[in-house]
Amino acid sequence: MTKYDLVVIGGGAGGMTTAAGAASLGAGVALIEKRAELGGDCLHYGCVPSKALIEAANDVFKARKAQTFGLAATGTVDLKKINQRVKKAIAHIQEHDSIERFTDLGVHVFHGTASFVDNHHVQVNDEKLYGNKIVVAVGSRADIAPIEGLEDTGYISNETVFDLTELPERMVFIGGGLVGLEIAQAFARLGTSVTVLEGGPAVLGKEDRDIQKKAVELLEKELTIVVNAKIIRCARSAGGRRIDYMTGGEEYSIEADRIFVSTGRKPNTDNLELERAGVKMDERGFIQVDDTLRTAQPHIFAVGDVNGSYPFTHVAGLEGKLVVQNALFHLKRKISYAHVPWNTYITPEIFHFGRTQQEAAKAGDVFVYTTPLSEVDRFTADEAEEGFVKVITDKKGSILGAHAIGKGAGDWMQVMVLAAEQNLKIGDLSQMLYPYPNHAAAIERLSNAYWRNKLFSGIVPKLTAKVIKWLP
């Protein structure tokens, strides 16, 4: 049996951040990963491959628009080549997440399924490891809804969609979450007829209402979205696969070549034997942690999707950095999610930070500043005018929430996160110099609106007019 200062279970974003940080500080670290390679769900089935697919789909979409300039795009999409591009992106990033990198840092990497023996010992294959501190970072996986006939009918998920070799003519997406919508639009842009069946009253339900409305309006130009859809059954049919569902009190059937299931995520805690370690979970299987990311056992921590906080890679990394400090130095620093942004990579992108207008209004009076991208010269030049920026502030101009839908919004809206972290007010952003013409000028235009409201209305213009007349 080998003893370690820290045993990390899971080689995704949270686990790698924790292991690398701890080893760099001189700790003896073991990292256990069930797959042959590190990187986790994000690298192999999530963030990276989906974005590579989206970019390829957008290339195809733009090629078809080239007829505007007298060019014509013909032929059908070779999905095998697109997925080769996806796998190339994964392989390139895998080099940065290589096992060699971690072993060079002094981390001992083990491959296999881990399970707790007790609250300090972890079994992997035939080895028992002792961890003075233990971090669980096993992530999550697709939660496949129990639909009658689904298993026999066959389906794909984010874990298998990148293995397709032929582009389906028709696809039905069961579930309209972020993963489902991103991949659904990508396939629609590749030429597939796509229908999304969402069980709830709306897709993108966590977004600001105005953002959500605009996003749905744009998406429905490319695919069909059915909300309040209760799936009754799936079955094989002469036309491929049939999905029966109800909405609005009526029963409908739709045929598809492929069914993509995107009905949520569930934690990978099934085989950990957490009860042996005295670690508590909620009814869904997510590990319960306090605001220092400690479990019911103070020397065992949980980071990333498995603790049920925010299912984002950047949040797993944030939590991993905090746990290194708390685990190695017996600190009790608390995690804060106050400045966590997220992007939804449909086209155009959605950026989300802080409270929506609806959430902020519940706490009191708010001020809302909005700029349509059609008023920003760079978006006009790009012919990408669909979208807008929306910032919610309190009466003093402090930023409560910032949201946008538009080309590259996830990049140029990042300044809003820095502004909130530095306690800058919306008016302060107008003091920056924005190179002309860039996309971030949308923020400049919006922040200028603050000063227009403040200085050019009410009593201020009357006072300044008098001062100007008095001056020689």
N, C-alpha and C positions, 0 to 999 in steps of 0.2 A: 504494500500500500504506500502510495506517494502522498506527501502532505504539501499543500499549497496555501499561500496567503489568500488566494482568490480562485475559486472555480466558477467559470462562466459557462452556462448551458445555453447554447444557441449562437450560431455564427452569422446572424444578420446584422443590420445596422447598429442596433443597441448593443449586442454582444461584442461586436468587433471594436466599437468605440470604447467600451469598458475594458476589454482585454488589452488593447493597445495602450490606452492611457495608464492602466495599472502597471503594465510591464515597463513602460517608459520611466515610471517613477521608482523602479527597482523591486517591485513585488514579484513573487513567484506565482505565475498564472497558468492555469489549465483552461483551455477553450475546447468545448465539446460541440461538434456539429454532426448531425445525422447524415447530411449529404456529403458527396465526395469533394465538393468545393464550398468555399465560404461565399458570403454575399446575401444569403437569405432569399425570401420571397420577392423582395423588391428587385433585386438584380436578375433573378432567373424567371420570374413569372409576373412581375408587377410593373413598378415604375419604369425601369429601363426598357424592356421589350415593348411595353405599350406605347411609350413615347417614340421609339423607333418605328413602330407600325403607323402611328399617327402621322409622323413626318413623311413616310413613304406615301401614305394615302393622300396627304396634302400635295405632294409632288404630282401624283396622278391627277388630282382634281385641277391643279393649275395647268397641267398639260392639256387637259380637255378644254380649258378656257382660252387656250392659245388661238383658237379659231377666230377670236376677236381681231387678231393681228394678221389674219390671212393664212395661218397654219392650221393643219388638221391632225388630230391625234386619233389613230385607228388601232384596232386590235383589242384583245382582251388581256386582263391583268394576269401575270404569271405569279401566283401566290407563293409558289415555291421559292422564287427569286427574292420576293419581299421578305419572306421568313429567313432566308439566308442573310439578308441585310440585318434583320433583327438579331440573329445569332452572332453576327460579326460584332455588333455593338456590345452584346453581353460578353463576348470573349475579350474584347479590348479592356472593358472595365474590370473583368475578372483578374487581369494582370495586376491591377492596383489592390485587389482584395485577395491576393494569392496567399497560399499557405506559407510559402517561403518568406514573404514579408513578415508574417507573424512569428515564425520560428527565428528569424533574424533578430526580432525584438526580444527573444527569450521566452516566448509563449510556447507551451507544450500543447499541440493540437491533437485531439482525439476524434476519431470518426466512429459514430455509432449512436444508438438511441440511449439517452441517459435516463436513469430513474434514481430516486432517493432511497437510500437504505435507512437512514435516520436523518436528524437535522444537521449533521456535519459530514456525512458520507454519501457519495454519489457513485453509482455503479454504471460503467460503460463497457460493453462487451464483457471481457473476463477480468477487468480491472476495477478496483475500488479506490476512489480518490477521496482524500480528506480535504475539505475546504474550511479554513478558519472563517472566511466569509464566502457566501455563495450568491451569485446573481443569475436569475432565471430570465432568459431573453429568447424564448422559443417561438415568439411570433404567433401568427394566426394563419388560417387557411379558409378557402371558400366553404361557406355553410350551405350545403345543398338542401333546399326545401323538400320535405316529404310529400312529393306529388305523385298521385296515382299513375302508374305506368311509366314514370320518367326513366327509371333504371333500364327497363326493357327497351324503351324507345331510343335511348342513347342521348347524350348531351355532351357539351364541351364547357369548360370554364377558363378562367385566366391561366390555369396550369396546363391546359392542353391546346388552346386555340392557336398557339404559335407552332404547332406541329402539323397544321393543315397544309395540304399540298395543292388543293384546288379551291378556287374562289367559289363559295356557294352562291347560287342565284338568289335564294331567299333565306333570310335568317330571322328567327324570333328570339328576342332577348327577354328572359323571364327575370324581372327585376330591373329597376331604373336607377341604381346607385351610381356613384361616380365612376367606378370601374366599368360597369355596363354601358353607361352613356358614352364614355371615351371610345371604347372599342366599337360600339354600335355605329357611331358617326364615322369612324375610320373605315369600316366595311362598307358603309353607304357611299363613301367617297371613292372606294375602289370599284364600285359598280353593283354591289349587292342590294337587293330590295330588303329593307330592314324595318321590323316592327318591334317596338319596346312595350312590353306588358308590365305596368307598374301597379303593385297592389295598393299603394297609398293614394292619397288624393292629389299628389303632385310629385314631379321629379324635382331634384335640387331644392328640397324643402328647407334646408338649413341656410340657404342664401337669402340675402335681402330680397324683399318681395319684388322690387323693381328689376333687380338683376335677374331673378328667376323668370320673371315674365318675358324679358327680352331674350334670354337664353332659349326658352321654349319656342318662342316665335321664330328664332333663327334655325333651331334644330328641326322644327317641323317642315322646313323647306326642303330637308334632305331625307327625313325618315318619318315614320308614323309612331306616335306615342299614344298609348291607351292607358288612362289612369283608372284607379278603383277596379282593377282587373283581378278577379279571383280565379286562379287556375283550377280547373276541375280535374282534368286528366290529360295525359299525353299518350299517344299510340302511334304505331307504325301504320302507314297508309300507302295506297297506290302512288300517291304523289310525293311520298317521302316520309314526313313526320307530321302528325296532326296534333294541334294543341286546342283543347276545348276550354273556354273561359267564360266567366260571367261579368258583365258590367252594366250598370243602370237597370238591373233587374232582368236583362235579356242574356240568353246564352248564344255564344258565337264560336265558330271554329276557324282556324287559320292553318294553312299548310306551310311547311318549311323544309329546307334541305338540312339545316342545322339548327339545333336549339342551344343557345348560350344561357347558362344559369348564373345569375349575379344577385343572389338573395341574401347577401350579408357575409359576415366573417365569424369564425369561431376560433377560440384559442387552442393552441397545440399543447394542452395540458393532460390529455387523456392517459398517456403512459408514464407520466412523471412520478406517480405514487406520492403525491404531495402530502397525503394524510400521514405518511410515515415521518415526515419532517415537521408536522404540526403547522403547515402552511394552509391558510384558509382561502377558499374560493367563493365566488358568488354563484347564483343558481345557473348561470350560463357557462361557468368554468373559468372565468377570468380571475386572476389572482388579486386578492384584496391587499392594497398597500396604503400606508399613510402618506402624508405630504413630504416625507423624507424618502419615500419609495421603499420603506421597510415593510416586510410582511408581518404576520403575527409572530414570527421568529425574528428578533431584531438584527441578527447577523445574516439574514437571507433577504435579498432585494429582488424586485421584479421591474424590468424596463421594457418599453416597446408595446406592441399590440397586446401582449399577454396580460397587461395590467388594466386594459380596458379604457385607457385615457383617450388619446387621439391616435388614430391608426395611420400615422404618417412617419415616414423614414426620418425626417428632420427632427421630429419630436423624440423618436427613439434615441437619436444621437444626443439630443439635449439631456435626456434622462440619464444616458450612459455617462456623460461627463460629470453630472452631479453625483452619481453613485460612486464613481472612483474616489471622490473626495470623502463622501460619507462612510464608505466601507473601509478605506485604508487608514483614515485619520480619525475615526470615531466621531465625525462631525454629525450635526443634525440640521444641515441646510435644507430648506424647503424648496420644492419644485414650484415654479410659477408658470402658468400657461397664459398669462395676461397678454403676452406679445407673440402668440403663435399665429402665423398666417398660414393659409393654404391656397393652393391653386387647383382648379379643375381644368384639365387640358382638353376640353372640347375646343372647337374652332368657331369663333374667337374664344380665347381663354377667359376664365373667370378668376379674379383675385379676391380673396376674402380675408379681412383682418378686423378683429374686434367685434363690437356689437352691430347688429343690423339696426336699421331705423326703428323697426318694430320693437326690438329688444330694448334699445336705448330709451324709447319714449315711455316705457313702463316706469322708468326711474325718475322721470321729470321732463321738463322742457328741453328740447334739442333744436339745434340749427342744422339745416341740411344744405350742402353746397353740391351742385351738380354741373358737370360740363359734358355736353355731347361731343363725341370724337369728330363729328362733322365740322366742328368749329376749330379743330386743330390742324394746321396746314400739312403736317407730315402724314397724317392719316388720309387726308384728301389726296396727296401725291401718291400714296400707296394704294389708293382705291380701297381703303379699309375703314370706311367711316361708320360702319355699324358698331354701336356700343357707346358707352359713357362711363364717366367716373363719378362716384358719389362718396362724399365724406360727411360724417355726422359728428358734430361737436356739441359741447355744452355752451352756455352763454358767454364764457370767457374765451372760447376758441380752442379749448383743449380737445384733442382728437379722441373720440369714443369709438369710432369705427370707420374703416375705409374699404371701399368696394369698387370693383371695376369689371367690365366685360369689354374686351377689345383685343386687337392683335398684340401679342406679346405682353399682355397685362401683368403676367406673373413676374416679369423682369422689371419693367419701369415703375411699377407700383411699390417696389420694395422700399423705396425712400420713406414711405408712410410708416413702416415698421420702425425705422431708425428715428423718425420724428417723434413717435410716441414714446420710444425708449428714452429719448433725451429730453422728454417733457417739453418739446417744441409745440407751438400752437399753429393752427392752420395758416395764420398770417405770416409766420416766420418763413414758410416755404416759398413765399413770393420774393424773399430777399436773396435766394440762390440765383445764380446765373445759369440759364438753360441754353445750351448751344442750339442755334436755329439751323434747320428745322428738325427737332427730334420728337420722339413720342412722349417723353416726360413733360413736354410743354403742356400736356393736358392737366398736369398737377399745377404748373405755373398759372395757367388760365383760371383754374378753380380757386387757387389761393388768392389770386388778384381780386376775385369776387368778394372775398372777405373784406378787403380794404375798400372796395367800392361801396359796400353796404355800410361800412363803419365811417368812412370819411366823406362820401359824396351824397349822403342823405341826412335828413334831420337838421339839427342846428349848426353842424360843422361848416357847411358851405356858406351859410350866412355870416358866421364869424370870420372865416377866412376872407370873404369878399370885403368886409370892413377893414381888416388888417391890410389887405393889398392896397386899398384906397388911401389909407393913412400913411403908408410907406412912401418916401420920396421917389 
